[in-house]
Each structure stands twice: as C-alpha cells, then as structure tokens.
C-alpha cells in the first residue's frame, strides 16, 4: 500500500476539520448548575450602585441580572422574569446598543403620591407671587 502525498493531505485536512467541528459543538452544550445566581429576588429597595447583565451562555441557560446596593455594597441577584429584572435588562440592552453609560439604568423613578401635582402647582404659584411682590416693592 502506497501513500500518496495528495491523499495524505486530504485525510489530514478532513481529520482536522472534523476535530474542529466536534470541539465547536461540544463547547455549546448546556452544563446545569453553573449559573452565577442560583437564587434570585424579584426586586430590591434602595439606591443601586452597579448593574451587570450577563446573557445566556453555555454554562447558564438564563439571563443573569446582578445589582450592587449602594448602602452596603452587597451584590444581589435579580430575577430576569420579574418586573425589575425586565426593566433593567431592557435598559442595559438599549444603553449598549446606543453606546450610553449603563449607570443611567440605575436611576429609578419614584412613585408619586396622591396630590403631588397639586402641591407642585401650589408651590410654583407661591414662588411666582413671592417673586412678583419683591420686584414691585423695589
């Protein structure tokens, strides 16, 4: 049996190609139990310092949302299915797409109490009356 250089090169090339394909396929299999956050919370109270969002990966089949609390520097895992997790993930994706700072996602709008607009309007009217009376007295 004679080995021809051309057929030998083809065989080596095919073997290399098959090896690369098998390595690539094995790298994308899901390995359970390798997520950063085994337990998550629906939300947190208080000011946030940092936000990290990790997409699904071969080692974890879920999106991972981690926030760091400002008051005690403790990282907290947020459920990506909860309201807060969805809002933070959406903001994170938008910030990265537009090239903005992710810290903007940490500012949260507080719920306004009943009568908030009336108090604002009254305060504005009081300021106008006060500034009007000082300008006429001079």
Backbone as CSV, one residue per row, in Angstrom:
resi,resn,N_x,N_y,N_z,CA_x,CA_y,CA_z,C_x,C_y,C_z
1,UNK,0.849,-1.174,0.000,0.000,0.000,0.000,0.890,1.230,0.000
2,UNK,0.711,2.030,-1.028,1.483,3.260,-1.145,0.660,4.454,-0.690
3,UNK,1.288,5.352,0.029,0.626,6.581,0.433,1.034,7.695,-0.518
4,UNK,0.028,8.304,-1.066,0.286,9.423,-1.954,0.198,10.716,-1.154
5,UNK,1.082,11.673,-1.403,1.074,12.916,-0.637,-0.255,13.659,-0.739
6,UNK,-0.868,13.623,-1.877,-2.135,14.354,-2.067,-3.246,13.733,-1.217
7,UNK,-3.378,12.427,-1.240,-4.424,11.761,-0.451,-4.131,11.879,1.041
8,UNK,-2.857,11.879,1.400,-2.486,12.053,2.798,-2.882,13.449,3.291
9,UNK,-2.650,14.447,2.467,-3.037,15.823,2.827,-4.542,15.945,2.972
10,UNK,-5.286,15.332,2.086,-6.752,15.373,2.181,-7.233,14.715,3.468
11,UNK,-6.659,13.585,3.794,-7.056,12.853,5.009,-6.759,13.675,6.259
12,UNK,-5.590,14.272,6.308,-5.222,15.097,7.457,-6.144,16.303,7.553
13,UNK,-6.450,16.926,6.417,-7.343,18.083,6.397,-8.736,17.700,6.887
14,UNK,-9.275,16.592,6.410,-10.600,16.134,6.842,-10.613,15.803,8.343
15,UNK,-9.545,15.168,8.803,-9.453,14.841,10.219,-9.412,16.106,11.077
16,UNK,-8.653,17.088,10.639,-8.574,18.368,11.347,-9.926,19.076,11.343
17,UNK,-10.590,19.074,10.214,-11.902,19.710,10.096,-12.921,19.055,11.024
18,UNK,-12.947,17.734,11.039,-13.875,17.025,11.925,-13.568,17.288,13.395
19,UNK,-12.302,17.383,13.730,-11.908,17.677,15.122,-12.381,19.063,15.529
20,UNK,-12.183,20.044,14.654,-12.625,21.411,14.960,-14.136,21.495,15.110
21,UNK,-14.866,20.809,14.240,-16.328,20.823,14.337,-16.808,20.166,15.625
22,UNK,-16.195,19.079,16.030,-16.633,18.412,17.258,-16.312,19.257,18.489
23,UNK,-15.174,19.952,18.489,-14.830,20.829,19.609,-15.807,21.988,19.679
24,UNK,-16.159,22.534,18.538,-17.105,23.662,18.493,-18.463,23.234,19.014
25,UNK,-18.940,22.065,18.616,-20.238,21.579,19.054,-20.247,21.279,20.546
26,UNK,-19.189,20.726,21.056,-19.165,20.375,22.483,-19.086,21.622,23.356
27,UNK,-18.558,22.730,22.835,-18.459,23.966,23.606,-19.789,24.646,23.815
28,UNK,-20.802,24.305,23.035,-22.082,24.986,23.140,-23.130,24.185,23.908
29,UNK,-22.744,23.101,24.526,-23.719,22.324,25.281,-23.939,22.950,26.654
30,UNK,-25.152,22.846,27.140,-25.523,23.418,28.427,-25.060,22.517,29.557
31,UNK,-24.389,23.120,30.529,-23.947,22.399,31.725,-24.773,22.936,32.891
32,UNK,-25.712,22.162,33.443,-26.573,22.674,34.504,-25.808,22.971,35.787
33,UNK,-26.322,23.959,36.513,-25.761,24.277,37.811,-24.555,25.187,37.780
34,UNK,-24.296,25.869,36.678,-23.119,26.719,36.580,-23.468,28.199,36.489
35,UNK,-24.666,28.578,36.835,-25.075,29.982,36.774,-24.444,30.759,37.937
36,UNK,-24.257,32.051,37.727,-23.712,32.908,38.779,-24.696,33.070,39.929
37,UNK,-25.989,33.022,39.608,-27.032,33.249,40.614,-27.931,32.023,40.748
38,UNK,-27.681,31.158,41.720,-28.576,30.017,41.905,-29.946,30.445,42.437
39,UNK,-29.986,31.519,43.237,-31.247,32.037,43.782,-31.361,33.509,43.415
40,UNK,-32.584,33.941,43.076,-32.803,35.335,42.697,-33.944,35.940,43.500
41,UNK,-33.980,37.276,43.504,-35.069,38.022,44.132,-35.844,38.731,43.034
42,UNK,-37.116,39.013,43.292,-37.940,39.704,42.316,-37.503,41.162,42.175
43,UNK,-37.124,41.787,43.281,-36.700,43.186,43.251,-35.996,43.555,44.542
44,UNK,-35.498,44.788,44.582,-34.827,45.294,45.783,-35.303,46.716,46.042
45,UNK,-35.132,47.159,47.271,-35.448,48.539,47.647,-34.165,49.266,47.954
46,UNK,-34.145,50.524,47.631,-32.979,51.332,47.936,-32.178,51.689,46.701
47,UNK,-31.234,52.620,46.865,-30.436,53.063,45.718,-29.453,51.985,45.259
48,UNK,-29.253,51.937,43.948,-28.360,50.962,43.336,-27.047,51.615,42.934
49,UNK,-25.956,50.856,43.040,-24.636,51.385,42.725,-24.133,50.886,41.375
50,UNK,-24.284,49.595,41.093,-23.782,48.998,39.859,-24.804,48.024,39.305
51,UNK,-24.701,47.794,37.988,-25.579,46.849,37.299,-24.741,46.006,36.360
52,UNK,-24.949,44.699,36.406,-24.307,43.772,35.470,-25.374,42.841,34.930
53,UNK,-25.394,42.693,33.606,-26.319,41.775,32.955,-25.488,40.832,32.092
54,UNK,-25.660,39.539,32.324,-24.939,38.529,31.560,-25.941,37.753,30.711
55,UNK,-25.716,37.642,29.406,-26.650,36.906,28.546,-26.555,35.400,28.792
56,UNK,-27.450,34.670,28.163,-27.391,33.210,28.244,-26.049,32.751,27.699
57,UNK,-25.535,31.685,28.272,-24.223,31.180,27.859,-24.240,29.653,27.901
58,UNK,-23.176,29.017,27.437,-23.120,27.553,27.523,-23.169,27.041,28.964
59,UNK,-22.730,27.861,29.915,-22.730,27.401,31.297,-24.017,27.763,32.049
60,UNK,-24.848,28.648,31.486,-26.094,29.046,32.152,-27.158,29.343,31.097
61,UNK,-28.312,28.734,31.247,-29.362,28.890,30.234,-30.308,30.061,30.523
62,UNK,-29.962,30.927,31.489,-30.798,32.079,31.821,-29.986,33.366,31.730
63,UNK,-30.683,34.471,31.535,-30.051,35.778,31.627,-29.801,36.041,33.117
64,UNK,-28.639,36.587,33.447,-28.290,36.862,34.839,-28.229,38.364,35.054
65,UNK,-28.999,38.865,36.027,-29.037,40.290,36.354,-28.535,40.447,37.792
66,UNK,-27.441,41.208,37.950,-26.862,41.419,39.284,-26.746,42.918,39.531
67,UNK,-27.316,43.376,40.643,-27.188,44.784,41.042,-26.415,44.840,42.357
68,UNK,-25.664,45.916,42.535,-24.944,46.138,43.791,-25.629,47.282,44.516
69,UNK,-25.960,47.049,45.767,-26.646,48.052,46.560,-25.651,49.126,47.000
70,UNK,-26.114,50.374,47.018,-25.247,51.493,47.373,-24.944,51.525,48.875
71,UNK,-25.925,51.193,49.696,-25.756,51.361,51.146,-24.797,50.352,51.776
72,UNK,-24.728,49.114,51.230,-23.877,48.116,51.877,-22.947,47.380,50.908
73,UNK,-22.914,47.800,49.653,-22.006,47.228,48.645,-22.218,45.728,48.431
74,UNK,-23.414,45.237,48.644,-23.710,43.816,48.512,-24.332,43.547,47.141
75,UNK,-23.787,42.581,46.381,-24.414,42.225,45.113,-25.670,41.384,45.355
76,UNK,-26.721,41.687,44.602,-27.991,40.984,44.734,-28.403,40.495,43.354
77,UNK,-28.803,39.237,43.265,-29.258,38.662,42.003,-30.756,38.936,41.837
78,UNK,-31.103,39.521,40.702,-32.492,39.873,40.402,-33.036,38.882,39.375
79,UNK,-34.271,38.465,39.560,-34.906,37.547,38.620,-35.121,38.241,37.277
80,UNK,-34.645,37.662,36.173,-34.843,38.295,34.865,-36.289,38.237,34.390
81,UNK,-37.129,37.402,35.025,-38.537,37.318,34.647,-39.401,38.330,35.395
82,UNK,-38.887,38.887,36.481,-39.643,39.858,37.273,-39.673,41.224,36.600
83,UNK,-40.524,42.091,37.126,-40.692,43.435,36.554,-39.377,44.233,36.567
84,UNK,-38.704,44.240,37.712,-37.461,44.983,37.831,-36.371,44.399,36.932
85,UNK,-36.280,43.076,36.894,-35.289,42.415,36.048,-35.505,42.715,34.568
86,UNK,-36.761,42.720,34.140,-37.068,43.032,32.737,-36.709,44.476,32.404
87,UNK,-37.042,45.404,33.312,-36.725,46.816,33.086,-35.218,47.036,33.012
88,UNK,-34.471,46.441,33.935,-33.018,46.613,33.943,-32.372,45.974,32.711
89,UNK,-32.854,44.806,32.299,-32.316,44.142,31.112,-32.592,44.970,29.865
90,UNK,-33.819,45.487,29.754,-34.177,46.317,28.597,-33.312,47.569,28.548
91,UNK,-33.127,48.215,29.687,-32.310,49.429,29.748,-30.848,49.113,29.435
92,UNK,-30.339,48.011,29.963,-28.954,47.585,29.708,-28.728,47.382,28.207
93,UNK,-29.654,46.655,27.562,-29.526,46.395,26.117,-29.574,47.689,25.314
94,UNK,-30.493,48.582,25.682,-30.623,49.862,24.978,-29.367,50.710,25.161
95,UNK,-28.825,50.731,26.376,-27.622,51.522,26.651,-26.434,51.009,25.838
96,UNK,-26.285,49.697,25.767,-25.174,49.138,24.991,-25.358,49.363,23.499
97,UNK,-26.595,49.284,23.040,-26.870,49.492,21.614,-26.580,50.939,21.203
98,UNK,-26.921,51.895,22.066,-26.733,53.310,21.759,-25.387,53.851,22.240
99,UNK,-24.602,53.039,22.932,-23.303,53.477,23.424,-23.392,54.415,24.611
100,UNK,-24.441,54.286,25.404,-24.622,55.143,26.583,-24.074,54.475,27.833
101,UNK,-23.969,55.264,28.885,-23.495,54.761,30.165,-24.598,53.935,30.832
102,UNK,-24.248,52.780,31.310,-25.224,51.883,31.939,-25.688,52.422,33.286
103,UNK,-24.924,53.332,33.883,-25.308,53.916,35.173,-26.657,54.627,35.089
104,UNK,-27.051,55.057,33.873,-28.354,55.701,33.715,-29.490,54.742,34.055
105,UNK,-29.242,53.444,33.912,-30.265,52.442,34.222,-30.524,52.344,35.717
106,UNK,-29.598,52.830,36.533,-29.730,52.703,37.980,-30.663,53.745,38.576
107,UNK,-30.931,54.811,37.825,-31.875,55.830,38.318,-33.275,55.288,38.144
108,UNK,-34.008,55.279,39.228,-35.369,54.750,39.167,-36.351,55.858,39.488
109,UNK,-37.428,55.881,38.737,-38.484,56.862,39.003,-39.276,56.421,40.221
110,UNK,-39.425,57.311,41.147,-40.200,57.016,42.351,-41.670,57.251,42.056
111,UNK,-42.525,56.481,42.712,-43.962,56.664,42.539,-44.375,57.972,43.190
112,UNK,-45.186,58.709,42.499,-45.690,59.972,43.034,-46.875,59.682,43.953
113,UNK,-46.953,60.419,45.038,-48.077,60.237,45.951,-49.284,61.004,45.433
114,UNK,-50.428,60.699,45.969,-51.659,61.353,45.550,-51.589,62.843,45.889
115,UNK,-51.914,63.681,44.952,-51.893,65.121,45.168,-50.538,65.756,44.885
116,UNK,-49.599,65.009,44.332,-48.254,65.522,44.070,-48.304,66.697,43.098
117,UNK,-49.089,66.579,42.031,-49.171,67.646,41.036,-49.807,68.910,41.621
118,UNK,-50.793,68.743,42.505,-51.417,69.904,43.134,-50.415,70.654,44.004
119,UNK,-49.608,69.915,44.772,-48.598,70.559,45.607,-47.553,71.278,44.760
120,UNK,-47.136,70.658,43.643,-46.170,71.314,42.755,-46.741,72.609,42.184
121,UNK,-47.987,72.541,41.749,-48.632,73.724,41.175,-48.743,74.834,42.220
122,UNK,-49.125,74.466,43.452,-49.259,75.439,44.529,-47.902,76.064,44.863
123,UNK,-46.858,75.240,44.927,-45.517,75.743,45.215,-45.063,76.713,44.116
124,UNK,-45.355,76.380,42.864,-44.986,77.238,41.742,-45.719,78.584,41.825
125,UNK,-47.012,78.549,42.175,-47.784,79.785,42.303,-47.254,80.634,43.459
126,UNK,-46.903,79.971,44.562,-46.352,80.699,45.709,-45.038,81.383,45.343
127,UNK,-44.191,80.708,44.578,-42.908,81.288,44.166,-43.131,82.487,43.244
128,UNK,-44.113,82.377,42.351,-44.397,83.491,41.437,-44.918,84.698,42.207
129,UNK,-45.809,84.457,43.183,-46.341,85.558,43.977,-45.241,86.198,44.806
130,UNK,-44.366,85.390,45.377,-43.276,85.905,46.199,-42.301,86.722,45.342
131,UNK,-41.941,86.233,44.162,-41.006,86.963,43.307,-41.683,88.209,42.720
132,UNK,-42.976,88.169,42.504,-43.705,89.340,41.992,-43.812,90.436,43.027
133,UNK,-43.988,90.064,44.296,-44.114,91.072,45.348,-42.769,91.736,45.647
134,UNK,-41.661,91.007,45.505,-40.357,91.607,45.765,-39.942,92.536,44.635
135,UNK,-40.356,92.251,43.408,-39.958,93.110,42.285,-40.776,94.392,42.262
136,UNK,-42.035,94.379,42.773,-42.865,95.586,42.770,-42.494,96.504,43.928
137,UNK,-41.946,95.954,45.005,-41.602,96.788,46.157,-40.300,97.544,45.941
138,UNK,-39.508,97.166,44.952,-38.234,97.848,44.733,-38.363,99.017,43.845
